[in-house]
Amino acid sequence: MKKLFILSVIFLLIVSGCTTDNQQTAHNNNQNKETIKIGYLPITHSANLMMTQQVKQKAKESGYNLKLVRFNNWPDLMDALNSGKIDGASTLIELAMKSKQKGSHIKAVALGHHEGNVVMGQQGKTASDFHKHENYNFAIPHRYSTHYLLVEEMRKQLDLSAKDFSYHEMAPAEMPAALNEGRISGYSVAEPFGALGEKLGKGETIKHGSDIIPDAYCCVLVLRDDLIDNHSKVAKAFLSDYKKAGYKMNNKKQSIDIMDKHFKQDRKVLEQSAEWTSYGDLTIKEKGYDKITELIDNHRLFKAPDYNEFIDPTLYKEG
């Protein structure tokens, strides 16, 4: 009996040692991999990054580590990107274009999503309720955003004067409450804050972005030149996972599940967001980019960089 006990102890020690060795080997392998830091804001337009992380974790082999870095506002995210504190970001395409124009060493490599933008107004208001010579106060996440361009294009389509519209930059999370309290006439923003505006009871969708500018590019995945040029193998591995994730996100249940795991909003809100947003092929096409460039030029926001200067579609294509 004593001999059997001793043999059992020896067996357990051997198994424990093997497990420890395996854990140590896995730890060492992760330590030897390069870590990519990608910034994002907690909006569903960045959800493909969370799906990318899940794709990477389920893969048998992965040549890199991925660290997602959360920011609460666009200026802080762009400062981190432009200064090299992070290797890339899911960000507003206009903000990235402006940074490139100012000399930032970045390239846009893929879209973040398709559609998923809304113009919200007070409950009961429709587009036909907007009249000339009345003042409307709209919240937008940033002047350099597709959301600003959407409201401006809606204003033009309604034949209203620019004098009748004022804009206030506001954090997306604050917009539904501001509308609910009557502090603003409406807002245009990324999801899930359109769906949340409806859930709070005082907001109503005036127009979807697709009703104003079909498939207007909004958020893009941007990488620093250093990662693309000097760590191309890692960048390609990341984009390969990112590409797979985009097609997985087109499965509404998987999309909602990943958002439910990472975002604080009620699942019903996320379900509505998923209905309004799509993913799939996230190639930045020249025609779509030129559409945004033309709007930027028309509104005299800044001199937009040329497609070939700012867009690198090869990593996503090869992924």
N, C-alpha and C positions, 0 to 999 in steps of 0.2 A: 504493500500500500504506500509505504514511504517512497519507494522507488518510482511508483506511478506519479506521485505528487511532484517529485523532483523533475521528472520528464515533462510534466504538464507546465511547470514553471519555466523550464528551458524553452519549450515550444512557444509560450506566450512572449518571452523575451525576444526570441528570433522574429516572430511576427511583428512585434512592436518595433523592433529595430528596422525591419524592412519598410514598415509604414513610415517611420521617421525619415529613413533614407529617401523614400519616394517623395515625401513632402518637401524635404530639403532640396531634392533635385528639381522639383517643380518651382520652388522658390528661387533657386539659382537661375533657372531658365528665364523666369520673369525678370530677374534682376539684370540679366544680360541683354534683354530686349530694349529697344529704344521706346520711350514713352512720348506719345503725341498728346499735347494739351489743346483741346478744342473748346472755345468759349460759346456760351449760349444764354439766351434769356428764357425764363420759364413760360414759354408760349408753345402751343401745339405745333406751330410752324417749325420748331426745332426738334420735333418728336422723332424724326428719322435718325437723329444722332443716338437716341436711346435704343432704337431698334438696331442700329449698327453695333452698339455695344453688346446687345443680346446675341446678334449673329456671330460676333467675334468670340464671345464666351462659349458658344455651343460648337465652335469649330474645333477640330482635332488639333490642327496646327495653326499658330498665329505668329507672325513675325514682328509683332509690335505690341506695346501696351497702350491702351486708350484711357485718358483721363478727361472727363467732361467737367469744365469749370463754369459754374453758374455765376451770372452777373444780374444785377437788378435794374440796370439801365443801359441804354445804347452808348452814351459817351464813355463810361467806364470800360465797356467791352472793347470799343474801338481803340481806346488808349492802350489797353493791354495788347491788342493785336498789332498796332502800329509800332509799339516799343519792343516787340518780340517776347513779351512775357508769356504769350500763348502762341501756338504754332498755326492756329487757324480759328475760324469762327463761323457760326451760322448767324448771318447778319442781314440787315436791309441792303438790297442791292445798290440803292442810291448812296448810302453812307459809304459803302465799299468803293464805289466809283469815285466819289469825292476824295477819299483818302488816296486812291491811286493817282488821281489828278494832281494831288499835292505832293506826290513823290513817295508814297508808301510802297514798300516792296512786297506786294501781294498780287495774287491772281484768283479770280473766281473759277472754280472747277466744276461746279454742279449746282442745280437748283435745290432749294430746300423742300419744295412742294409745288403743287398747282392749285390755283384758286384759294378759297378759304378766307377771303376778305369781304367784309360787309360795311355798308354805311348804315349806322343805326340812328334812329330818331325817337322822339317822344311817342309813347303808346298812342295809337289812333291816327298818327300822322302818316300820310303817304306822299309820294313825290308831287302829286297835284296840289298839296296843301302849302307848297312853297310859293310865295308871291313876291312880286317886285316891291321895292321900297320898304321891305321889312328886314330887320337885322337878325342874322343867324350866327350863332357862336359854336364852332365845331372844334372838338378835341382831336388831335392827331399825335402819334407817337414821336414824330420828328418832321421838320419841314422837308428834309431829304428822305422822303418815303413814298412808296406807291400809294399809301393811304391818303396822303395830301393830294396826289395827282388824281386819285379816284374822285374825291369830293370836288375838286376843281373841274374835272371833266363833267361830273353830274351837274354842277352849277351852270356850265356852258350849255349843256343839253336842255336844261330847264329855262334857258335864256334869261338868267339872272345876272345882275351886275356884281362885279368883284367888290364893290363898295358895301354890298349887303352881307358879305361873308367875312367873319374874322376867325382866326385860328389860334389855338393855344396848345402848345406841346405839353403832353401829360403822360405819365407812366400808364401803360395799358391797364394795369390792375386797378387804377383809380377811376377809370372812365365809366364803368357801369354805375358806380355809386354816385358820381357827379351827375349823370343823366337821371338817375333815380331821384336825386334831390333837386332837380330842375336847374342846376348851375350851368348846364350847357344845352344847346338845342339838339346836339347829336355828336356822333364820333365815328371815325373810321379806324379800324384796328385789326390786328391779327387775332385769330382764334386762340383761346376759347372765349374771349371777352365780348364777342358779339352774342354768342349763345348765352353767356352769363347775363348780359343786359336784358335779354328776353325773359330769362328765368326770374329775375328780380321783379318783373311785373310792370315796370314803367318804360321799358324799351321795346322798340319794334323795328324790324328790318325794313329800311326804305328801299334799298337796292343791294343786290349782291354785286361784287366786283365784276363778275362775268357779264352782268347786264350793262355795265358802263364801258369797260375795256376787257374784252374776252382774254382770259389767261394772261393777265398782266403779270410779269415777273415781279416778285416781291422779296423773298428771302433767298439768299444764296449761300453756298458753302465756299468759304474763302480760305486759302492757304498762303502762308508766307513763302516767298521765293526760295529761301534757304532750305526749307523742307522739300520743295519740289526739285530743286537743282542738286542738292548735296545729299539727300536721303530719299532718292527716288524709289528705291525698293520698298521702303516703309510707306511712302505716300501711296504707291500703287496698291499695296496690301490693304491699306485703310480704305481707299476708294473702291476696291473690289467688294469689301464688306458693306460699304455705304450704298453701292449700287444694288446689291442683293436686298438690303433693308428696304429700299424704296419700293420694290415689288411686293415685299411682305406687307408693307404699310397699306397697300391697296386692298388687302383683306380687312374689312371693317372691324371684325371682331379682334383680330390681332392688333390693329391700330388702336382701338379703344382700350384693350388690355394694357398695352405698353404705356399709354397716356395715363390710365388709371393708377398705374404703379408709380409714376414719376411726378404727376401733377396733383394739386390739392383739390381741384374742382370736383363737384358732384358728378357721378358717372353719367347721369342724364344729360348734363351740359356737354360732357366729352362726346357722348353719342351724337348730339346735334352737331358739334364741331366736325366730327368724322364724316357726317353726311355732306358737309359743305367743302371739305378738303380732299384732294386726291394726290397721289404720288406717282408710282410707276416709273416711266422714263424721265429722268431728271437732267437730261442734257440741256445745256444752255445753248439754244439755237440762235444763229445770227439774226434771223427775222424777229424773234421775240426781243432780243437785246436792242435791236434798232428801234423797235416800237417805244421802249422806255427812253432811249436816247433822244428820240424826237420830242417826247413829252417834256423831258428835262430842258431841252433847247427852247421849246415853245414857251416854257415858264421862266426861262432865263435863270435857272437855279445855279448852274455852273457849266463849264466846258467838259462834256462827258468824254472819257477816253474811248478810243476806237476799239472795236471788238477784238481784233488781233493783238492789241496792246494789253488788254485787261483779261480776256477770257482764254483759259487753257482747257479745252475739252478733251484732250488726249488721255488724261488719267482716268476719267470716267468711262470713256469709250473703250479703253483697254481692260477695265475692271471686270 
